[in-house]
Amino acid sequence: MERLCFPIDAPPVFAGASWHIGWEGEEPACYCAWKAVDHDGVVGFLYRGGVLPAYRGHGLQREMIRLRETEMRQRSIAVSVTYTDADGAASMHSLIAEGYRPYAPTPTTTLSGLGRLGRVGFVHWRKDL
């Protein structure tokens, strides 16, 4: 699923993340992950999410955002953060629709990696839960 949604990215290795798969019958349709991280205090990091091409356009990405936020609230996490590629219009639209707003992390709090901080092409997002 990862290679279909993110064909040029290296497969993620994210120890301790909570992973979910959405199914249409016996066929996988989408997946997502999140993890609590220390980011100026503990926050929930929307790590990964993808919707397979045949299932796009049906609101699954937004449902996955809400699923992860529910889990964060259950663990008393009050802030959710993530980042997107600047050309990820669908992801940015979903995040905005769910109440996320762009923010500027510092070099010590960036979650996209120091090499990506300030580089054109990445947008960082935050939402108070």
Sequence and secondary structure as in RCSB ss.txt:
>XXXX:A:sequence
MERLCFPIDAPPVFAGASWHIGWEGEEPACYCAWKAVDHDGVVGFLYRGGVLPAYRGHGLQREMIRLRETEMRQR
SIAVSVTYTDADGAASMHSLIAEGYRPYAPTPTTTLSGLGRLGRVGFVHWRKDL
>XXXX:A:secstr
 HHHHSTTS     TT EEEEEEETTEEEEEEEEEEEESSSEEEEEEEEEE GGGTTSSHHHHHHHHHHHHHHHT
T  EEEEEEETT HHHHHHHHHTT EE    TTT SS TTTTT TTEEEEEEE 
